[in-house]
Amino acid sequence: MMITETSSLHDNLESWSTDALLKGINQEDQKVAFAIEKTLPAITSLVEAILPNMRQGGRLFYIGAGTSGRLGIVDASECPPTFGVAPGRVVGLIAGGDGAIRKAVEFAEDDLEQAAKDLTEHQVGPLDAVVGIAASGRTPYVIGGLRFAQNLGCVTGSIVCNPGSAVAAASQCPVEVLVGPEFVTGSTRMKSGTAQKMVLNMLSTALMIQLGHVKGNRMVDMQLSNIKLVERGTNMVAEQTGLDANKAKELLLQYGSVRNAVDAWRNNPK
């Protein structure tokens, strides 16, 4: 039996108090970061395989089903506002299409051919990378997509939570995060989902930093899409230029990003 399907280390959960349930879940969650630590060399290999092609304009695609697919979409959707990249630079695809983001689509993950069709719609090519996300490591949608991407010459990776899986075998750079049995048996939206989210954070953030979208420790290319981000950007411009908040905000809004505002000031300080 797969690790993700093995029986929980905890039982008779319906008789537990709220406090006991939360402590039990938290105890299991604490294991996730240690499991990821063991995979750091594999994550490094994945980042370094993807990076050269992205520097040449390649894109990053995530493919998954259910929770795994949704996590890929979340990570992809956060890259434009956080790092200022175009929406199509990091793309999340989920079995069953966009409707599956909110509501499960029956048997969508069992279609071995659909991911290839979804990737074809985006004209995926050799400069692109495709990362399959599947806690079980056996999702047909993901396996088919990775095989298709490999045939195109894409860099392929995977994030799974079972060893020796078909998804890992279909990718060049597999990341196997073995978090152990779930608190609720088989509920991979829990520890497995947390592990996948953490690895995705590491993957996209490391790539974006090395692609130049962070300076020092600041998101200098972030989109100014709400008041909070405008305020954050204003403070960053003020810190780097010595301008007061009003002038820093005016400069930020004029040039549209922290990077552009600071560069403009440095070229013509006032």
Summary of the structure (lengths in Angstrom):
residues: 270
radius of gyration: 20.9
end to end distance: 67.8
largest distance: 68.9
contacts: 936
relative contact order: 0.15
helix: 55%
strand: 10%
